[in-house]
């Protein structure tokens, strides 16, 4: 019997040259969203290669709020639709239910849950953060590919 291809878990994160992903109080004001065409093409191709987004609880509210608030006349709108429409899995120990469109709460064992997602059919999976969640994924050797941009 042929074994199905395991989906890859890809990490895409913006970080400073000296390795920080946020300010001391979680600030993200250092991020530059004024990307040139080369970076926009890269991020769009990366996003098109996945059909599932993983997020930690702390990052989810800001992530979902930002992308759902992009107006149709914004140049970001086509990309925002991808972020809103793709299924999202929120890893949390505290939330009981999701209040966000296309999101599912995941509370089980991290390695088991990630393995189960990787073994589902479909495109690859991407994780955007947050930092604590990504650290857990790295510690458990669950990231298959990194797309770090500084």
C-alpha positions in Angstrom: 0.0 0.0 0.0 1.4 3.4 -1.0 2.0 5.8 1.9 0.5 9.3 1.6 2.9 12.3 1.5 3.2 13.9 4.9 2.5 17.7 4.8 5.3 20.0 5.9 5.0 22.5 8.7 6.6 25.7 7.6 7.5 28.6 9.9 7.3 32.1 8.6 8.3 34.8 11.0 9.6 38.3 10.9 12.5 39.0 13.3 15.1 41.6 13.9 18.6 41.1 12.7 19.6 40.4 16.3 16.9 37.7 16.7 14.0 39.4 18.4 10.4 38.9 17.3 8.8 41.6 19.5 9.7 44.4 21.8 10.1 43.7 25.6 6.3 44.2 26.1 5.3 42.4 22.9 5.4 45.4 20.7 5.4 44.8 16.9 5.9 48.4 15.9 9.3 47.6 14.4 7.9 45.5 11.7 8.0 47.0 8.2 5.0 46.0 6.1 6.2 48.2 3.2 7.5 45.3 1.2 9.1 45.4 -2.2 7.7 43.3 -5.1 10.3 40.5 -4.5 9.2 40.0 -0.9 5.5 40.3 -1.8 5.9 37.6 -4.5 7.8 35.4 -2.0 5.2 35.7 0.7 2.3 35.1 -1.7 4.0 32.0 -3.2 4.6 30.7 0.4 1.0 31.4 1.3 -0.3 29.7 -1.8 1.7 26.6 -1.0 -0.3 26.0 2.3 -4.0 25.4 3.1 -3.8 25.6 6.9 -2.5 28.2 9.4 -1.4 27.4 13.0 -1.3 30.1 15.6 -0.6 30.3 19.3 -3.4 31.8 21.5 -1.6 35.1 22.3 -1.1 35.9 18.6 -4.5 34.9 17.3 -6.6 37.9 18.4 -4.2 40.5 16.8 -3.7 38.3 13.7 -7.4 37.7 13.0 -8.4 41.2 14.0 -5.9 42.7 11.6 -6.7 40.6 8.5 -10.5 40.7 9.0 -10.3 44.6 9.2 -8.6 45.1 5.8 -11.1 46.9 3.6 -11.8 45.8 0.0 -10.2 49.0 -1.5 -6.9 48.2 0.3 -4.0 46.8 -1.7 -3.7 44.2 1.1 -7.2 42.9 0.5 -6.4 39.9 -1.8 -3.8 38.7 0.7 -6.1 39.4 3.7 -8.8 37.2 2.1 -6.3 34.3 2.1 -5.5 34.8 5.8 -9.2 35.0 6.7 -10.4 32.2 4.4 -7.8 29.6 5.2 -8.6 27.2 8.2 -6.7 28.2 11.3 -5.9 26.0 14.3 -5.3 27.9 17.6 -3.2 26.1 20.1 -4.2 27.0 23.6 -4.5 25.7 27.1 -6.9 28.4 28.3 -9.5 29.1 25.6 -12.6 26.9 25.5 -14.1 28.0 22.2 -13.2 30.1 19.2 -14.9 33.4 18.4 -13.1 33.7 15.0 -14.1 32.6 11.5 -12.5 29.5 10.2 -10.7 28.7 13.5 -10.6 25.6 15.6 -9.3 25.4 19.2 -6.6 22.7 19.8 -5.9 21.7 23.4 -4.3 18.2 23.0 -0.7 17.1 23.1 1.3 19.3 20.8 3.3 16.6 19.0 0.2 14.4 18.5 -1.9 17.2 17.2 0.8 18.4 14.8 1.4 14.9 13.6 -2.3 14.4 13.0 -2.5 17.6 11.0 0.6 16.7 8.9 -1.0 13.3 8.1 -4.2 14.8 6.8 -4.4 15.2 3.0 -3.9 18.7 1.6 -1.2 21.3 1.0 1.5 22.2 3.5 0.8 24.0 6.8 2.2 27.3 8.0 2.8 28.7 11.4 3.1 32.5 12.0 3.5 32.5 15.7 3.5 33.7 18.4 6.9 33.4 20.0 6.1 31.0 22.8 4.1 28.7 20.5 6.9 28.7 17.9 9.5 28.0 20.6 7.5 24.9 21.7 7.3 23.7 18.1 11.1 24.1 17.6 11.8 22.5 21.0 9.7 19.4 19.9 11.4 19.4 16.4 8.1 19.9 14.6 9.1 22.6 12.1 10.0 21.1 8.7 11.0 24.3 6.9 11.8 27.9 8.0 11.1 31.0 6.0 12.7 33.6 8.3 12.7 37.2 7.0 14.5 40.0 8.8 
